[in-house]
Amino acid sequence: MQILPAIDIKDGKAVRLFKGDFTQRTVVNPDVLGQARIFADAGMTYIHVVDLDGALAGEATNRDLIAALKVATNIKVEVGGGIRTLEQIKDYLNVGIDRVIIGSMAVKNPDFVKAALERFGSDKIVVGIDAKNGLVATEGWLETSNLDYISLALEMEKIGVELFVYTDVERDGTLTGPNFEHYEYLVEKLTKAKVIASGGIAQLSDLTRLREIGVAGTIVGKAYYNGNITLDELRTLGG
């Protein structure tokens, strides 16, 4: 199982949210590049980056900062937040980003995901599914659709998606533990696609259980920033 430490960017700083609430924001490092270097120096191999400003604006707001992050660390980076056009994806890939996460557009325009897969390949395109009470949330988690998370995952798998990031918004940033039941269901129902878990990680035992469930990776944010899990522990487990 791969471990991906998280950097969520808001106003040029690394932050953590509580349940996706932008009003409950904590700055964990004002220096985004510095935080990325900490992960790189610790031997982590992949960073999960979210452009929170971009998620709200529907555009790649922090593109230049994220491009600089890639140059500064030269480790693998996946990026989500505000991805609305194929040109945005192309630009991110051109500056060295390894995977681009499509979120809201997967719900609003499935053909966009299909076009992205055809143009860039399934190894470069990830679909991010963020859910509140099982229903998919969009537009920076500010809107909730009538589509449940498993239906979207199965629909996306049919058109060729091979990797998902699944976040239970109600668990994100809470340190209350992941929604193991949802991950078990996803792993059971998906025939080929893999799942990266995100949201609620509190302690090492959570990561151990997710590995036993069979997820391909886990994103760790607040549990690291709060000191619940060290970088050495993350690297040992699969960073």
Secondary structure, 3 states (H helix, E strand, C coil): CEEEEEEEEECCEEEEEECCEEEEEEEEECCHHHHHHHHHHCCCCEEEEEEHHHHHHCCCCCHHHHHHHHHHHCCEEEEECCCCCHHHHHHHHHCCCCEEEECHHHHHCHHHHHHHHHHHCCCCEEEEEEEECCEEEECCCCEEEEEEHHHHHHHHHHCCCCEEEEEECCCCCCCCCCCHHHHHHHHHHCCCCEEEEECCCCCHHHHHHHHHHCCCEEEECHHHHCCCCCHHHHHHHCC
